[in-house]
Amino acid sequence: MQKIVSDPKIIMGKPVILGTRITVELILEKLAAGETSEQILEAHLRLRGCLRSIKYLLISPNPP
Protein backbone atom coordinates (compact mmCIF):
# COMPACT_ATOMS: atom_id res chain seq x y z
CA MET A 1 0.00 0.00 0.00
CA GLN A 2 1.33 3.41 -0.98
CA LYS A 3 1.64 5.66 2.06
CA ILE A 4 3.07 8.78 0.42
CA VAL A 5 0.78 10.40 -2.13
CA SER A 6 0.56 13.59 -4.16
CA ASP A 7 -2.74 15.19 -5.14
CA PRO A 8 -2.97 18.64 -6.72
CA LYS A 9 -6.04 19.31 -4.55
CA ILE A 10 -4.13 18.76 -1.30
CA ILE A 11 -1.48 21.31 -0.27
CA MET A 12 -0.73 22.25 -3.88
CA GLY A 13 0.34 18.72 -4.81
CA LYS A 14 3.12 18.40 -2.27
CA PRO A 15 3.76 14.78 -1.23
CA VAL A 16 1.82 14.00 1.95
CA ILE A 17 1.26 11.02 4.18
CA LEU A 18 -1.84 9.19 2.97
CA GLY A 19 -4.96 10.27 4.85
CA THR A 20 -3.29 13.34 6.37
CA ARG A 21 -2.13 16.80 5.42
CA ILE A 22 1.29 16.11 6.92
CA THR A 23 3.85 16.81 4.22
CA VAL A 24 6.96 14.76 3.63
CA GLU A 25 8.76 18.09 3.56
CA LEU A 26 7.71 18.77 7.18
CA ILE A 27 8.99 15.40 8.33
CA LEU A 28 12.30 15.88 6.54
CA GLU A 29 12.67 19.35 8.05
CA LYS A 30 12.09 17.94 11.51
CA LEU A 31 14.65 15.18 10.95
CA ALA A 32 17.16 17.71 9.59
CA ALA A 33 16.59 19.89 12.67
CA GLY A 34 17.64 16.99 14.87
CA GLU A 35 14.29 15.64 16.03
CA THR A 36 14.25 11.90 16.56
CA SER A 37 11.70 9.62 14.95
CA GLU A 38 10.21 9.09 18.42
CA GLN A 39 9.70 12.84 18.90
CA ILE A 40 8.06 13.13 15.49
CA LEU A 41 5.76 10.21 16.25
CA GLU A 42 4.76 11.77 19.58
CA ALA A 43 3.84 15.02 17.82
CA HIS A 44 2.04 13.30 14.93
CA LEU A 45 0.45 10.07 16.12
CA ARG A 46 -1.10 9.44 12.69
CA LEU A 47 2.38 8.78 11.33
CA ARG A 48 2.83 5.46 13.11
CA GLY A 49 3.39 2.92 10.39
CA CYS A 50 4.45 5.54 7.84
CA LEU A 51 7.80 6.63 9.22
CA ARG A 52 9.41 3.41 7.97
CA SER A 53 8.37 4.39 4.42
CA ILE A 54 9.91 7.83 4.82
CA LYS A 55 13.16 6.40 6.18
CA TYR A 56 13.29 4.04 3.20
CA LEU A 57 13.04 6.99 0.82
CA LEU A 58 15.90 8.70 2.62
CA ILE A 59 18.32 5.78 2.44
CA SER A 60 17.32 4.14 -0.83
CA PRO A 61 19.67 4.92 -3.73
CA ASN A 62 16.83 4.32 -6.23
CA PRO A 63 13.47 5.01 -4.56
CA PRO A 64 10.40 3.78 -6.46
N, CA, C and O atoms as a Maestro MAE file, in Angstrom:
{
 s_m_m2io_version
 :::
 2.0.0
}

f_m_ct {
 s_m_title
 :::
 protein
 m_atom[256] {
  # First column is atom index #
  i_m_mmod_type
  r_m_x_coord
  r_m_y_coord
  r_m_z_coord
  i_m_residue_number
  s_m_chain_name
  s_m_pdb_residue_name
  s_m_pdb_atom_name
  i_m_atomic_number
  :::
  1 25 0.832 -1.180 0.000 1 A "MET " " N  " 7
  2 3 0.000 0.000 0.000 1 A "MET " " CA " 6
  3 2 0.879 1.246 0.000 1 A "MET " " C  " 6
  4 15 1.818 1.355 0.788 1 A "MET " " O  " 8
  5 25 0.571 2.165 -0.872 2 A "GLN " " N  " 7
  6 3 1.328 3.408 -0.976 2 A "GLN " " CA " 6
  7 2 0.938 4.326 0.171 2 A "GLN " " C  " 6
  8 15 -0.246 4.586 0.386 2 A "GLN " " O  " 8
  9 25 1.926 4.818 0.907 3 A "LYS " " N  " 7
  10 3 1.636 5.665 2.058 3 A "LYS " " CA " 6
  11 2 1.988 7.123 1.821 3 A "LYS " " C  " 6
  12 15 1.581 7.991 2.593 3 A "LYS " " O  " 8
  13 25 2.733 7.404 0.773 4 A "ILE " " N  " 7
  14 3 3.071 8.777 0.420 4 A "ILE " " CA " 6
  15 2 2.394 9.063 -0.915 4 A "ILE " " C  " 6
  16 15 2.626 8.368 -1.903 4 A "ILE " " O  " 8
  17 25 1.559 10.091 -0.930 5 A "VAL " " N  " 7
  18 3 0.784 10.401 -2.130 5 A "VAL " " CA " 6
  19 2 0.896 11.885 -2.469 5 A "VAL " " C  " 6
  20 15 1.264 12.706 -1.628 5 A "VAL " " O  " 8
  21 25 0.575 12.205 -3.705 6 A "SER " " N  " 7
  22 3 0.557 13.590 -4.159 6 A "SER " " CA " 6
  23 2 -0.741 13.818 -4.915 6 A "SER " " C  " 6
  24 15 -1.077 13.074 -5.837 6 A "SER " " O  " 8
  25 25 -1.464 14.850 -4.516 7 A "ASP " " N  " 7
  26 3 -2.740 15.190 -5.145 7 A "ASP " " CA " 6
  27 2 -2.773 16.702 -5.302 7 A "ASP " " C  " 6
  28 15 -2.614 17.426 -4.319 7 A "ASP " " O  " 8
  29 25 -2.976 17.191 -6.519 8 A "PRO " " N  " 7
  30 3 -2.973 18.642 -6.718 8 A "PRO " " CA " 6
  31 2 -4.007 19.387 -5.878 8 A "PRO " " C  " 6
  32 15 -3.894 20.600 -5.698 8 A "PRO " " O  " 8
  33 25 -5.001 18.687 -5.367 9 A "LYS " " N  " 7
  34 3 -6.044 19.315 -4.549 9 A "LYS " " CA " 6
  35 2 -5.649 19.417 -3.075 9 A "LYS " " C  " 6
  36 15 -6.326 20.084 -2.292 9 A "LYS " " O  " 8
  37 25 -4.563 18.761 -2.704 10 A "ILE " " N  " 7
  38 3 -4.129 18.762 -1.301 10 A "ILE " " CA " 6
  39 2 -2.765 19.431 -1.213 10 A "ILE " " C  " 6
  40 15 -1.785 18.940 -1.774 10 A "ILE " " O  " 8
  41 25 -2.709 20.541 -0.512 11 A "ILE " " N  " 7
  42 3 -1.481 21.308 -0.274 11 A "ILE " " CA " 6
  43 2 -0.678 21.485 -1.563 11 A "ILE " " C  " 6
  44 15 0.523 21.219 -1.602 11 A "ILE " " O  " 8
  45 25 -1.348 21.930 -2.598 12 A "MET " " N  " 7
  46 3 -0.732 22.255 -3.885 12 A "MET " " CA " 6
  47 2 0.083 21.099 -4.474 12 A "MET " " C  " 6
  48 15 1.079 21.334 -5.159 12 A "MET " " O  " 8
  49 25 -0.326 19.872 -4.217 13 A "GLY " " N  " 7
  50 3 0.336 18.720 -4.810 13 A "GLY " " CA " 6
  51 2 1.596 18.249 -4.121 13 A "GLY " " C  " 6
  52 15 2.264 17.338 -4.609 13 A "GLY " " O  " 8
  53 25 1.936 18.860 -2.985 14 A "LYS " " N  " 7
  54 3 3.121 18.400 -2.266 14 A "LYS " " CA " 6
  55 2 2.886 16.969 -1.785 14 A "LYS " " C  " 6
  56 15 1.758 16.620 -1.438 14 A "LYS " " O  " 8
  57 25 3.926 16.138 -1.756 15 A "PRO " " N  " 7
  58 3 3.760 14.779 -1.232 15 A "PRO " " CA " 6
  59 2 3.360 14.827 0.243 15 A "PRO " " C  " 6
  60 15 3.975 15.527 1.048 15 A "PRO " " O  " 8
  61 25 2.323 14.072 0.576 16 A "VAL " " N  " 7
  62 3 1.822 14.003 1.948 16 A "VAL " " CA " 6
  63 2 1.675 12.547 2.359 16 A "VAL " " C  " 6
  64 15 1.684 11.643 1.524 16 A "VAL " " O  " 8
  65 25 1.541 12.343 3.653 17 A "ILE " " N  " 7
  66 3 1.257 11.020 4.183 17 A "ILE " " CA " 6
  67 2 -0.211 10.727 3.912 17 A "ILE " " C  " 6
  68 15 -1.081 11.540 4.227 17 A "ILE " " O  " 8
  69 25 -0.482 9.581 3.337 18 A "LEU " " N  " 7
  70 3 -1.837 9.187 2.970 18 A "LEU " " CA " 6
  71 2 -2.805 9.389 4.130 18 A "LEU " " C  " 6
  72 15 -2.543 8.952 5.251 18 A "LEU " " O  " 8
  73 25 -3.922 10.049 3.856 19 A "GLY " " N  " 7
  74 3 -4.956 10.267 4.855 19 A "GLY " " CA " 6
  75 2 -4.697 11.426 5.792 19 A "GLY " " C  " 6
  76 15 -5.450 11.645 6.741 19 A "GLY " " O  " 8
  77 25 -3.614 12.183 5.525 20 A "THR " " N  " 7
  78 3 -3.287 13.335 6.372 20 A "THR " " CA " 6
  79 2 -2.938 14.520 5.486 20 A "THR " " C  " 6
  80 15 -2.897 14.410 4.261 20 A "THR " " O  " 8
  81 25 -2.692 15.632 6.114 21 A "ARG " " N  " 7
  82 3 -2.130 16.796 5.422 21 A "ARG " " CA " 6
  83 2 -0.719 17.055 5.944 21 A "ARG " " C  " 6
  84 15 -0.226 18.183 5.901 21 A "ARG " " O  " 8
  85 25 -0.087 16.015 6.427 22 A "ILE " " N  " 7
  86 3 1.289 16.113 6.917 22 A "ILE " " CA " 6
  87 2 2.212 15.878 5.729 22 A "ILE " " C  " 6
  88 15 2.224 14.800 5.134 22 A "ILE " " O  " 8
  89 25 2.985 16.910 5.396 23 A "THR " " N  " 7
  90 3 3.849 16.806 4.218 23 A "THR " " CA " 6
  91 2 5.142 16.056 4.539 23 A "THR " " C  " 6
  92 15 5.641 16.066 5.664 23 A "THR " " O  " 8
  93 25 5.653 15.414 3.507 24 A "VAL " " N  " 7
  94 3 6.959 14.760 3.626 24 A "VAL " " CA " 6
  95 2 8.007 15.824 3.925 24 A "VAL " " C  " 6
  96 15 8.946 15.588 4.685 24 A "VAL " " O  " 8
  97 25 7.839 16.984 3.330 25 A "GLU " " N  " 7
  98 3 8.760 18.094 3.561 25 A "GLU " " CA " 6
  99 2 8.856 18.435 5.057 25 A "GLU " " C  " 6
  100 15 9.950 18.658 5.575 25 A "GLU " " O  " 8
  101 25 7.712 18.472 5.744 26 A "LEU " " N  " 7
  102 3 7.709 18.773 7.175 26 A "LEU " " CA " 6
  103 2 8.497 17.724 7.957 26 A "LEU " " C  " 6
  104 15 9.281 18.057 8.845 26 A "LEU " " O  " 8
  105 25 8.281 16.476 7.621 27 A "ILE " " N  " 7
  106 3 8.990 15.395 8.327 27 A "ILE " " CA " 6
  107 2 10.496 15.509 8.097 27 A "ILE " " C  " 6
  108 15 11.289 15.378 9.029 27 A "ILE " " O  " 8
  109 25 10.877 15.753 6.846 28 A "LEU " " N  " 7
  110 3 12.303 15.882 6.535 28 A "LEU " " CA " 6
  111 2 12.921 17.086 7.233 28 A "LEU " " C  " 6
  112 15 14.065 17.023 7.684 28 A "LEU " " O  " 8
  113 25 12.178 18.175 7.325 29 A "GLU " " N  " 7
  114 3 12.674 19.353 8.045 29 A "GLU " " CA " 6
  115 2 12.892 19.035 9.518 29 A "GLU " " C  " 6
  116 15 13.890 19.443 10.113 29 A "GLU " " O  " 8
  117 25 11.952 18.306 10.095 30 A "LYS " " N  " 7
  118 3 12.088 17.938 11.510 30 A "LYS " " CA " 6
  119 2 13.296 17.035 11.730 30 A "LYS " " C  " 6
  120 15 14.038 17.213 12.696 30 A "LYS " " O  " 8
  121 25 13.495 16.066 10.837 31 A "LEU " " N  " 7
  122 3 14.654 15.182 10.949 31 A "LEU " " CA " 6
  123 2 15.947 15.966 10.780 31 A "LEU " " C  " 6
  124 15 16.914 15.732 11.506 31 A "LEU " " O  " 8
  125 25 15.973 16.895 9.826 32 A "ALA " " N  " 7
  126 3 17.163 17.715 9.594 32 A "ALA " " CA " 6
  127 2 17.461 18.624 10.776 32 A "ALA " " C  " 6
  128 15 18.618 18.962 11.028 32 A "ALA " " O  " 8
  129 25 16.414 19.024 11.507 33 A "ALA " " N  " 7
  130 3 16.586 19.895 12.670 33 A "ALA " " CA " 6
  131 2 17.035 19.110 13.904 33 A "ALA " " C  " 6
  132 15 17.285 19.690 14.960 33 A "ALA " " O  " 8
  133 25 17.134 17.790 13.760 34 A "GLY " " N  " 7
  134 3 17.642 16.986 14.870 34 A "GLY " " CA " 6
  135 2 16.596 16.256 15.679 34 A "GLY " " C  " 6
  136 15 16.930 15.578 16.650 34 A "GLY " " O  " 8
  137 25 15.331 16.381 15.298 35 A "GLU " " N  " 7
  138 3 14.294 15.635 16.029 35 A "GLU " " CA " 6
  139 2 14.453 14.144 15.746 35 A "GLU " " C  " 6
  140 15 14.815 13.743 14.639 35 A "GLU " " O  " 8
  141 25 14.183 13.347 16.744 36 A "THR " " N  " 7
  142 3 14.245 11.901 16.564 36 A "THR " " CA " 6
  143 2 12.920 11.401 16.008 36 A "THR " " C  " 6
  144 15 11.905 12.095 16.066 36 A "THR " " O  " 8
  145 25 12.942 10.196 15.473 37 A "SER " " N  " 7
  146 3 11.696 9.625 14.955 37 A "SER " " CA " 6
  147 2 10.672 9.489 16.072 37 A "SER " " C  " 6
  148 15 9.473 9.640 15.836 37 A "SER " " O  " 8
  149 25 11.132 9.205 17.288 38 A "GLU " " N  " 7
  150 3 10.215 9.090 18.421 38 A "GLU " " CA " 6
  151 2 9.534 10.425 18.720 38 A "GLU " " C  " 6
  152 15 8.336 10.455 19.001 38 A "GLU " " O  " 8
  153 25 10.279 11.523 18.663 39 A "GLN " " N  " 7
  154 3 9.703 12.844 18.899 39 A "GLN " " CA " 6
  155 2 8.672 13.193 17.819 39 A "GLN " " C  " 6
  156 15 7.619 13.761 18.108 39 A "GLN " " O  " 8
  157 25 8.992 12.847 16.590 40 A "ILE " " N  " 7
  158 3 8.065 13.127 15.490 40 A "ILE " " CA " 6
  159 2 6.786 12.311 15.666 40 A "ILE " " C  " 6
  160 15 5.687 12.825 15.461 40 A "ILE " " O  " 8
  161 25 6.928 11.060 16.042 41 A "LEU " " N  " 7
  162 3 5.755 10.215 16.248 41 A "LEU " " CA " 6
  163 2 4.896 10.711 17.408 41 A "LEU " " C  " 6
  164 15 3.670 10.630 17.346 41 A "LEU " " O  " 8
  165 25 5.519 11.219 18.451 42 A "GLU " " N  " 7
  166 3 4.759 11.769 19.580 42 A "GLU " " CA " 6
  167 2 3.942 12.978 19.134 42 A "GLU " " C  " 6
  168 15 2.802 13.155 19.564 42 A "GLU " " O  " 8
  169 25 4.521 13.801 18.279 43 A "ALA " " N  " 7
  170 3 3.842 15.018 17.820 43 A "ALA " " CA " 6
  171 2 2.773 14.721 16.768 43 A "ALA " " C  " 6
  172 15 1.808 15.473 16.632 43 A "ALA " " O  " 8
  173 25 2.944 13.639 16.032 44 A "HIS " " N  " 7
  174 3 2.036 13.296 14.925 44 A "HIS " " CA " 6
  175 2 1.688 11.808 15.011 44 A "HIS " " C  " 6
  176 15 2.246 10.991 14.278 44 A "HIS " " O  " 8
  177 25 0.789 11.470 15.884 45 A "LEU " " N  " 7
  178 3 0.449 10.066 16.124 45 A "LEU " " CA " 6
  179 2 -0.035 9.344 14.872 45 A "LEU " " C  " 6
  180 15 0.101 8.125 14.773 45 A "LEU " " O  " 8
  181 25 -0.597 10.077 13.918 46 A "ARG " " N  " 7
  182 3 -1.101 9.442 12.694 46 A "ARG " " CA " 6
  183 2 0.017 8.906 11.818 46 A "ARG " " C  " 6
  184 15 -0.245 8.199 10.845 46 A "ARG " " O  " 8
  185 25 1.258 9.233 12.149 47 A "LEU " " N  " 7
  186 3 2.384 8.782 11.334 47 A "LEU " " CA " 6
  187 2 2.850 7.372 11.668 47 A "LEU " " C  " 6
  188 15 3.635 6.792 10.917 47 A "LEU " " O  " 8
  189 25 2.392 6.821 12.756 48 A "ARG " " N  " 7
  190 3 2.827 5.464 13.108 48 A "ARG " " CA " 6
  191 2 2.562 4.552 11.924 48 A "ARG " " C  " 6
  192 15 1.461 4.550 11.373 48 A "ARG " " O  " 8
  193 25 3.542 3.793 11.537 49 A "GLY " " N  " 7
  194 3 3.394 2.918 10.391 49 A "GLY " " CA " 6
  195 2 3.859 3.547 9.089 49 A "GLY " " C  " 6
  196 15 4.070 2.837 8.106 49 A "GLY " " O  " 8
  197 25 4.023 4.855 9.061 50 A "CYS " " N  " 7
  198 3 4.452 5.543 7.839 50 A "CYS " " CA " 6
  199 2 5.914 5.964 7.906 50 A "CYS " " C  " 6
  200 15 6.552 6.145 6.868 50 A "CYS " " O  " 8
  201 25 6.445 6.118 9.092 51 A "LEU " " N  " 7
  202 3 7.801 6.625 9.217 51 A "LEU " " CA " 6
  203 2 8.797 5.673 8.565 51 A "LEU " " C  " 6
  204 15 9.810 6.113 8.022 51 A "LEU " " O  " 8
  205 25 8.521 4.384 8.614 52 A "ARG " " N  " 7
  206 3 9.407 3.414 7.971 52 A "ARG " " CA " 6
  207 2 9.490 3.699 6.469 52 A "ARG " " C  " 6
  208 15 10.567 3.591 5.882 52 A "ARG " " O  " 8
  209 25 8.370 4.061 5.843 53 A "SER " " N  " 7
  210 3 8.369 4.393 4.415 53 A "SER " " CA " 6
  211 2 9.223 5.617 4.136 53 A "SER " " C  " 6
  212 15 9.948 5.662 3.142 53 A "SER " " O  " 8
  213 25 9.138 6.600 5.007 54 A "ILE " " N  " 7
  214 3 9.907 7.825 4.821 54 A "ILE " " CA " 6
  215 2 11.405 7.536 4.985 54 A "ILE " " C  " 6
  216 15 12.221 8.025 4.204 54 A "ILE " " O  " 8
  217 25 11.756 6.754 5.982 55 A "LYS " " N  " 7
  218 3 13.162 6.401 6.180 55 A "LYS " " CA " 6
  219 2 13.698 5.645 4.969 55 A "LYS " " C  " 6
  220 15 14.842 5.850 4.564 55 A "LYS " " O  " 8
  221 25 12.873 4.770 4.390 56 A "TYR " " N  " 7
  222 3 13.285 4.038 3.204 56 A "TYR " " CA " 6
  223 2 13.617 5.010 2.068 56 A "TYR " " C  " 6
  224 15 14.622 4.838 1.379 56 A "TYR " " O  " 8
  225 25 12.789 6.013 1.875 57 A "LEU " " N  " 7
  226 3 13.036 6.988 0.817 57 A "LEU " " CA " 6
  227 2 14.343 7.733 1.043 57 A "LEU " " C  " 6
  228 15 15.035 8.089 0.089 57 A "LEU " " O  " 8
  229 25 14.679 7.966 2.303 58 A "LEU " " N  " 7
  230 3 15.903 8.700 2.616 58 A "LEU " " CA " 6
  231 2 17.157 7.889 2.324 58 A "LEU " " C  " 6
  232 15 18.161 8.442 1.875 58 A "LEU " " O  " 8
  233 25 17.110 6.582 2.574 59 A "ILE " " N  " 7
  234 3 18.322 5.777 2.442 59 A "ILE " " CA " 6
  235 2 18.404 5.003 1.141 59 A "ILE " " C  " 6
  236 15 19.464 4.467 0.816 59 A "ILE " " O  " 8
  237 25 17.332 4.930 0.398 60 A "SER " " N  " 7
  238 3 17.316 4.144 -0.835 60 A "SER " " CA " 6
  239 2 18.033 4.899 -1.956 60 A "SER " " C  " 6
  240 15 17.726 6.063 -2.215 60 A "SER " " O  " 8
  241 25 18.990 4.238 -2.623 61 A "PRO " " N  " 7
  242 3 19.672 4.918 -3.728 61 A "PRO " " CA " 6
  243 2 18.761 5.097 -4.952 61 A "PRO " " C  " 6
  244 15 18.975 6.007 -5.754 61 A "PRO " " O  " 8
  245 25 17.766 4.249 -5.094 62 A "ASN " " N  " 7
  246 3 16.834 4.319 -6.226 62 A "ASN " " CA " 6
  247 2 15.416 4.150 -5.741 62 A "ASN " " C  " 6
  248 15 14.820 3.096 -5.963 62 A "ASN " " O  " 8
  249 25 14.839 5.167 -5.075 63 A "PRO " " N  " 7
  250 3 13.470 5.014 -4.564 63 A "PRO " " CA " 6
  251 2 12.491 4.784 -5.715 63 A "PRO " " C  " 6
  252 15 12.728 5.213 -6.844 63 A "PRO " " O  " 8
  253 25 11.375 4.093 -5.403 64 A "PRO " " N  " 7
  254 3 10.402 3.782 -6.460 64 A "PRO " " CA " 6
  255 2 9.794 5.028 -7.090 64 A "PRO " " C  " 6
  256 15 8.961 4.922 -7.990 64 A "PRO " " O  " 8
  :::
 }
 m_bond[255] {
  # First column is bond index #
  i_m_from
  i_m_to
  i_m_order
  :::
  1 1 2 1
  2 2 3 1
  3 3 4 2
  4 3 5 1
  5 5 6 1
  6 6 7 1
  7 7 8 2
  8 7 9 1
  9 9 10 1
  10 10 11 1
  11 11 12 2
  12 11 13 1
  13 13 14 1
  14 14 15 1
  15 15 16 2
  16 15 17 1
  17 17 18 1
  18 18 19 1
  19 19 20 2
  20 19 21 1
  21 21 22 1
  22 22 23 1
  23 23 24 2
  24 23 25 1
  25 25 26 1
  26 26 27 1
  27 27 28 2
  28 27 29 1
  29 29 30 1
  30 30 31 1
  31 31 32 2
  32 31 33 1
  33 33 34 1
  34 34 35 1
  35 35 36 2
  36 35 37 1
  37 37 38 1
  38 38 39 1
  39 39 40 2
  40 39 41 1
  41 41 42 1
  42 42 43 1
  43 43 44 2
  44 43 45 1
  45 45 46 1
  46 46 47 1
  47 47 48 2
  48 47 49 1
  49 49 50 1
  50 50 51 1
  51 51 52 2
  52 51 53 1
  53 53 54 1
  54 54 55 1
  55 55 56 2
  56 55 57 1
  57 57 58 1
  58 58 59 1
  59 59 60 2
  60 59 61 1
  61 61 62 1
  62 62 63 1
  63 63 64 2
  64 63 65 1
  65 65 66 1
  66 66 67 1
  67 67 68 2
  68 67 69 1
  69 69 70 1
  70 70 71 1
  71 71 72 2
  72 71 73 1
  73 73 74 1
  74 74 75 1
  75 75 76 2
  76 75 77 1
  77 77 78 1
  78 78 79 1
  79 79 80 2
  80 79 81 1
  81 81 82 1
  82 82 83 1
  83 83 84 2
  84 83 85 1
  85 85 86 1
  86 86 87 1
  87 87 88 2
  88 87 89 1
  89 89 90 1
  90 90 91 1
  91 91 92 2
  92 91 93 1
  93 93 94 1
  94 94 95 1
  95 95 96 2
  96 95 97 1
  97 97 98 1
  98 98 99 1
  99 99 100 2
  100 99 101 1
  101 101 102 1
  102 102 103 1
  103 103 104 2
  104 103 105 1
  105 105 106 1
  106 106 107 1
  107 107 108 2
  108 107 109 1
  109 109 110 1
  110 110 111 1
  111 111 112 2
  112 111 113 1
  113 113 114 1
  114 114 115 1
  115 115 116 2
  116 115 117 1
  117 117 118 1
  118 118 119 1
  119 119 120 2
  120 119 121 1
  121 121 122 1
  122 122 123 1
  123 123 124 2
  124 123 125 1
  125 125 126 1
  126 126 127 1
  127 127 128 2
  128 127 129 1
  129 129 130 1
  130 130 131 1
  131 131 132 2
  132 131 133 1
  133 133 134 1
  134 134 135 1
  135 135 136 2
  136 135 137 1
  137 137 138 1
  138 138 139 1
  139 139 140 2
  140 139 141 1
  141 141 142 1
  142 142 143 1
  143 143 144 2
  144 143 145 1
  145 145 146 1
  146 146 147 1
  147 147 148 2
  148 147 149 1
  149 149 150 1
  150 150 151 1
  151 151 152 2
  152 151 153 1
  153 153 154 1
  154 154 155 1
  155 155 156 2
  156 155 157 1
  157 157 158 1
  158 158 159 1
  159 159 160 2
  160 159 161 1
  161 161 162 1
  162 162 163 1
  163 163 164 2
  164 163 165 1
  165 165 166 1
  166 166 167 1
  167 167 168 2
  168 167 169 1
  169 169 170 1
  170 170 171 1
  171 171 172 2
  172 171 173 1
  173 173 174 1
  174 174 175 1
  175 175 176 2
  176 175 177 1
  177 177 178 1
  178 178 179 1
  179 179 180 2
  180 179 181 1
  181 181 182 1
  182 182 183 1
  183 183 184 2
  184 183 185 1
  185 185 186 1
  186 186 187 1
  187 187 188 2
  188 187 189 1
  189 189 190 1
  190 190 191 1
  191 191 192 2
  192 191 193 1
  193 193 194 1
  194 194 195 1
  195 195 196 2
  196 195 197 1
  197 197 198 1
  198 198 199 1
  199 199 200 2
  200 199 201 1
  201 201 202 1
  202 202 203 1
  203 203 204 2
  204 203 205 1
  205 205 206 1
  206 206 207 1
  207 207 208 2
  208 207 209 1
  209 209 210 1
  210 210 211 1
  211 211 212 2
  212 211 213 1
  213 213 214 1
  214 214 215 1
  215 215 216 2
  216 215 217 1
  217 217 218 1
  218 218 219 1
  219 219 220 2
  220 219 221 1
  221 221 222 1
  222 222 223 1
  223 223 224 2
  224 223 225 1
  225 225 226 1
  226 226 227 1
  227 227 228 2
  228 227 229 1
  229 229 230 1
  230 230 231 1
  231 231 232 2
  232 231 233 1
  233 233 234 1
  234 234 235 1
  235 235 236 2
  236 235 237 1
  237 237 238 1
  238 238 239 1
  239 239 240 2
  240 239 241 1
  241 241 242 1
  242 242 243 1
  243 243 244 2
  244 243 245 1
  245 245 246 1
  246 246 247 1
  247 247 248 2
  248 247 249 1
  249 249 250 1
  250 250 251 1
  251 251 252 2
  252 251 253 1
  253 253 254 1
  254 254 255 1
  255 255 256 2
  :::
 }
}
